[in-house]
Structure formats: structure tokens, C-alpha cells
Amino acid sequence: MLDGTNNETKKVCDFSCSMALYPLGTDDYVRIISDAIIKLRELKNIEITVGKMNTVVKGSKEDIFKAMNLITDEAQKRGSFALNITISNVCGLT
């Protein structure tokens, strides 16, 4: 299941990041987004909440940027994409 929270999360977050991935020029966009979320769930020390329009990641600044790099790398492997990102140091507001 792709929605919900990563059960590995135990610590309080410092940052939150909303990411919306838009694969371009492909009919396989659902699989590309799903694969990116599955890969994202392999990261530790972050909280992940998957919504219908975006995915919110909460954690330390370092872990947030690690998640952004992972999503970017995974999307690039599959072709053209746009990735909208909003980062906040006010954790808990999504």
C-alpha cells in the first residue's frame, strides 16, 4: 500500500517537504510515481504521507534533501519530469 506513514519514524521532525512528481510524455505515469514512492519508503528517519496530489516528507534537513535527491534520481531514470517542491521549517503543517 502506498498511502500512510512510514512505520520506521520515531523522532520529531525539523523540516517538512511537499513533493509532487509529474512524469512528462508518458502514459506510464502512475507506475513511475508509485515506484518513486516505494523507493522513498526505503529511507529511514523520515515520516511519509502520500496524498492524492502530493507526498509530504518530514524529518531532518539532511533527510529531506536525501529524499528530494532520491525522487529526482528515480524520476530521471524514467525520462522527462517536473517536480514541484515546497520546503518548510514549520513541521506539522501540510
C-alpha positions in Angstrom: 0.0 0.0 0.0 1.4 3.4 -0.9 -0.6 5.7 1.4 0.0 6.2 5.1 3.1 6.7 7.2 6.5 5.1 7.2 6.4 3.0 10.5 10.2 3.4 10.9 9.7 7.1 12.0 10.2 7.7 15.7 11.8 11.1 16.0 10.5 14.6 15.9 11.0 16.3 12.6 12.7 19.6 11.9 11.5 20.2 8.3 8.6 19.2 6.1 8.7 18.9 2.3 5.7 18.6 -0.1 6.7 16.9 -3.4 4.5 16.5 -6.5 6.1 14.4 -9.3 4.8 14.9 -12.8 6.3 12.4 -15.3 6.1 14.0 -18.8 5.4 12.5 -22.2 4.4 9.0 -20.9 1.2 7.0 -20.3 3.0 5.1 -17.5 3.0 8.0 -15.1 1.2 6.1 -12.3 3.8 3.3 -12.3 6.6 5.9 -12.3 5.2 7.8 -9.3 4.4 4.5 -7.4 8.0 3.3 -8.0 9.4 6.6 -6.7 7.3 6.4 -3.5 8.3 2.7 -2.9 12.0 3.8 -3.2 11.3 6.7 -0.9 10.0 4.3 1.8 13.4 2.7 1.9 14.8 5.8 3.7 14.9 5.7 7.5 14.2 8.5 10.0 11.5 10.2 7.9 7.8 10.3 8.0 6.0 9.9 4.7 2.4 10.8 4.0 1.1 10.1 0.5 -1.8 12.2 -0.7 -3.8 12.3 -4.0 -1.9 15.3 -5.2 1.5 15.2 -3.4 3.7 13.4 -0.9 4.8 15.0 2.3 8.1 14.0 3.9 9.1 15.1 7.4 12.4 14.8 9.1 15.8 16.4 9.5 17.1 18.8 6.8 19.6 16.3 5.7 17.0 13.5 5.4 14.6 15.8 3.5 17.3 16.7 0.9 18.2 13.0 0.7 14.6 12.2 -0.1 14.5 15.0 -2.8 17.6 13.7 -4.4 16.3 10.1 -4.4 13.0 11.2 -6.1 14.9 13.3 -8.7 17.3 10.4 -9.5 14.5 7.9 -9.8 12.4 10.1 -12.0 15.3 11.0 -14.2 15.9 7.2 -14.9 12.4 7.1 -16.4 12.5 10.1 -18.7 11.3 13.7 -18.6 9.6 15.0 -15.5 8.6 18.1 -13.5 8.9 18.0 -9.7 7.2 20.7 -7.6 8.7 21.0 -4.1 7.8 23.1 -1.1 10.1 23.0 2.0 9.1 24.4 5.4 10.9 24.5 8.8 7.4 24.5 10.4 6.8 20.8 10.7 3.3 19.6 11.0 1.6 22.0 8.6 0.9 20.1 5.4 
